[in-house]
Amino acid sequence: MEKKNFHVVLKSRPGEDNEPSESNFSFEEVPFPPEPPKDGEVLIRNEYLSLDPALRCAMNRDTGVSYLKAWEIGETLSGFGGVGTIVSSGDPNYIPGDLVTAFYHWPWKVYFIISSSSVRKIPVEISAISPTICLNLTGLTGLTAYLGVREKAHVIKGANQTMVVSGAAGATGSVAGQVAKAEGCDKVVGICGSDTKCQILTEELGFHAAINYKTESVTARLQQICPEGVDIYFDNVGGSISDEVIRLMNPDSHVVLCGQISLYNKNVPYPPPLSEEISAILKERNITRERFLVLNYADKFDSSVEELLKLIVAGKIKAKETVEMGLANVGRAFVSMMTGGNIGKQLVKVTEQ
């Protein structure tokens, strides 16, 4: 019986200033890859896809960033990572049944052939917990949170610091708060978009407090929770929420500019320009606001994964995941993620239908 294969393509672009829709994506049948793979190649059966907000930029003709190429209409889409099983191999270092992953350029296709140098085996200590950990806590998401805090947040144990995280129930924010707490931050406050998310942050992930920006005044609640001001701001959203946080930051404090999801559907440069008021606050209070791109720290990935594993085993950080079933439902999962429908990492469990 002939094996079937499927992939996801970009059917249309939403436009730089519009929200993406499910209709922008198309699920189509494609030929099964030729077997066996050539020397130095492996045939992979896709198991999980990682969906990430930054991929919204790939839907535009110009991504606006150097590390991400625009998706082309009608071509197989690819994301920052995935998990797959080796079906057959042209590399003696990989055998059928091996679980593998990659940080980026992971095709949104059920079966695909790829260079064996582009993937790596998932360590036993990770797969024993869950293979999807490598897309979350020890993948680019976890590395972004860990290295963002370690390299840019200036956490000092015993310094009685307060860190605020926006987009705190998302894939990166939920980990960043936990890492900051493990690093010695005295108080970690999360900003998110629902009471359920607030409850998860405080009851499951160890945040000291959480603010629902849709039903509460961010400024009023921060003044109540952080009467001595904010020392570190891990910014995942930008926009008016970030302005409210920055107004309450202390002199010589730090903004970790990680993401700006509130502006991904707007045609503005990255990082986006600030108002005269906020720019003046940063200057007058000597607040650093530095863009953080995890790909600039690739030389620290291996050692950081080791440290993250220690934190996982010690129970100091936990993963939250939202899993959509079926490659055919990538569009639905992507749109949901961009509108805050996920808690933690948004994944797709790959099935043919």
Buried (B, 14 or more C-beta within 10 A) or exposed (E): EEEEBBBBBBBEBBBBEEEBBBEBBBBEEBEEBEEBBEEEBBBBBBBBBBBBBBBBBBBBEEBBEEEBEBBEEEEBBBBBBBBBBBBBBBBEEBEEEBBBBBBBBBBBBBBBBBEBEBBEBBBEEBBEBBBBBBBBBBBBBBBBBBBBBBBBBBBEEEEEBBBBBBBBBBBBBBBBBBBBBBBEBBBBBBBBBBEEBBEBBBEEBBBBBBBBBEEBEBBEBBEEBBEEBBBBBBBBBBBEBBBBBBBBBBEEBBBBBBBBBBBBBEEBEBBBEBEEEBEEBBEEBEBEBEBBBBBEBEEBBEEBBEBBBEBBEEEBBBBBBBBBEBBBBBBBBBBBBBEBBBBBBBBBBBBBE
